[in-house]
Amino acid sequence: MSLPKITSYEVKTSRTEQKVPVVNGVHLHSIYNPFKEAENLVSAQLENLTNKREVLILGLGFAYHVNAVIEKLEKFHGDNFKIIVIEPNIKVHEDCVGLDLLNKKNVTIYSGYDSKELYSDIELVHFLLRKPAIIAHPPSFNLYQDYFKSILTFEAPTTISGIMEFITSPEISTFLKPFNPTSTLSEVLYHQIPKKSQFEEFDFLAMALVEMTKKSYEKNNEAGDR
C-alpha cells in the first residue's frame, strides 16, 4: 500500500487560538476548540487506558489527542507507559514538532512509512504483538482510511521470496537463497531441510527451531484439515 496522495495542505488557527492542519480540505482538529475535542475522544477511551500501558494511535495531526492520552496514562500508570503513533503525512509530523505541539514523553512517531516498511521494524512488530490499546484519531482515520486499513489487515509474507525482502541479516539471506523462492518458510523448515544429505551450521539451528515449534505446527495443520 503506497502512501496517501496529498493534494493540498495548510495550517489554520482555531477560535481558541490553536493551530489546525488542513489536509486535502479536511480539518484534522476542531476549528472551534481542539483541546475540548481531544478531551472528548480520550474520555471515551478511559477503560482502555486504565487497562493498557501501551497505546497505538492512528493519526498524529497536531497531537492534541496524543497529549491528552499521555496525561491520562501518566495518571493511571505513572511513567510506565508507551505510545506509538502512525502518521502517513510527513509534513504534518514536521510541523507538529516544529511548532512544539507534541509532548514527546514515551512517544515514538512513525511518519511517511508504508505497510511494508512499518512491518520491517522489529521494535514496532514486538509492540504490536503485545496487543496495545488502539485509538484511531477520527479525522485522520477517515482521511487516510485505505492506508490505515492496509496496516491493520497486513498479512506477513509466507514465501521465501517475500520473506527475503524483510530480512536484514546477510547470513540468513545467504542461508535461504538456495531454496525455491516460491516455497513457504514452513515447507523449508519442516520438509526440505530435514531431507538434505549434508547439513550446515544454520541447518542445525533451523532443525532445533523445528523441534521447539513442532507441536504448534502440527496443531495448526490439524486445525486447517478440519
N, C-alpha and C positions, 0 to 999 in steps of 0.2 A: 504494500500500500504506500503510494507516494504521499508527500506532504500536501496539505490543502493549498489551493491556489488563492493567493491574497491579491485582490483587485483594487482594494482601497484601504487606507489606514490613516487615522487622525486621532488626536487627543483633545477631548473636550473637558470642560470644567462643570461639575455638578452644582446644583443650587446651594449645597453645603460646602462648596469650595474644594472638593476632591477631584483629582484627575481621573478621567474615564476614557479608556481606549475604545475606539470605534473601528471595527474590522468588517470590511465588506458591507458597511451600512448598519452593522449590528453593535449596539452598545453593550459592552461586556460587564457593565455595572449600572446600577440605577443612576439616571441623570438627576435624580432628586436627592437621594441620600444613600450612598454606597455602604456606609457603616451600618445603617439600620437594616439594609438588605442582607448584609453579611451576618448580622446577629440572628436574623430570622432563619437563614439557611443552617447555621450551626445549631440553633435551638432544636431543629428537627432531627439532629444527629446526636443528641446527648447520650442516648443509650449506647450507641456505637462507640463514642468517645470515652465513655465510662469503662467499657469492657475491653477496649483495644488501645494498646500503647503505640501501635504503628498504623499510619493512615496513608492511603494513596489518594491524591487529589487530582482529578482530571480537569485541567484548565487553571491557568495561573491568573490571567487578567492582570490587574494591578494589585492583586494579593490581599484585598480587604478581607475576603473569606478565609484565606490562608492564615492571616494574622489572628483572626477570631478563633480558628481551630487551635492554634498554638496556645492562645490564652486559656482555652478550656482544658487542653491536655496538661498544661502546667498545673492547673488547679486540681486535676484528678490524679496525675502521675508524677508531679514534680518535674525533675529534669530527665526522667527516664521515658523518653518517647522519641519517635522518629517519623518524619513526614517526607514523602516523595511526591513531587508534583510533575506531571507531564503536560507540557505546553508546546503545541506544534509551531507557534509563531515566534521566531527568534527575536523579531523587533519588539514585540510586546514584553518579552523577558528582559531585553536590554534596557528598555525604557523604564520598566518597573524597578530594576536595580539602580539605574541611573538617577531616577527621581527619589531614591532611598525610601521606597514604599514597603519593602519586604522586610519583615522580621526574619532573619536568616537562622534563628536558633533551631538546630537539629533538623534543618530542611535541606533537601537535595532537589535541584531542579534539572529536569531533562527537557531541553527545548530544541526543536528542529530535528528530532530523530524520527525515522520511520520505524515500522514494526520490527523489521529485521535487525536494525541497529540497536533498538531497545532490548530485544531478547538476546543480543550478543553480549550484553553487560551482565557479568556474573553477579555483581552486587544487587542489581535490580531483580534478577531472577530469584535469588535467595530471599529477597524481601517479599516478593510475590508468593513464594512457596509457604511463607509464614502466615498467609491469609490475612493481610491487613484489612482494616475497615476501608471501604471505598466511598469517596464522596465526589460526585460529579457536580462541577460548577455549571448550573443550568444554561446560562447564555453561551459559555464556551462549548459545552457538550452539544448543544443544538447547532451551533455554527460549524463545528468540526465533527459532526455525528459519524460520518463514514470513517474518519480517521480513528476516533476512539473505539468504535465498534471493531475495527480491524485489530486493534491492540487487545481488546478484551476477548476476542474469539480466535486469537492467533494459535495456530497449531504448529508445533515444532516439527521440522522435517524428520523423516524416519530413514530415508535412503542415505547411502554413503555420500553420494554427490551433494545432497542437501546439507548433510551434517558437516561436510568439509568446509563449507562456507562460513561456519561458525567457529571452527577450531583455530586457536591461536598458537598452539604448541606445534613447532615444526616436527618434533619427534612423533607425535601422534598422527600428524598429517602423513608423514613418511610411512608409518605403520599401516595406515588404512588405504593408502594409494593403490596398492596392487589388487585390492578386492574389486569385484564388479560394482561399478558406481550405482547400478540400479538395485543392488542388494540392500536389504534393511540391516540396521545395526544388529537386530536380534538374530537374523539369519547368519551374519558373520560370527557373532559371539557363540551362539548355541549350536551351529551346524558346520560352518566352514572351517573355523579354527581347529576344533577337535579332530577334524579329518586330515589335517596337514601331516605330512610324513616327517617334516623337520620343524622344530619349534625354535623361535627366537625369544629374546627376553620379554618383549611385550606380549607374546603369545601366552606365556605363563601367567602374566598379570591378568590378561583377559580371561583365561580359564579359571583363575581364582575368583574373578568377579562373577563368572557364570555360577560357580558353586555357591557363592553368597546370595545370589538372586534367583536361584533355580526354583525354589518353592513359589515365589511370587510370579515368576514367568509361567510355570505350569498352571497355577491357579487362574491367571488371566486367560490362558489358552483354553482351559476348561470352560470358563465363562463365555468365551467367544464361540465355542462349539454348540452351545445350547440354543 
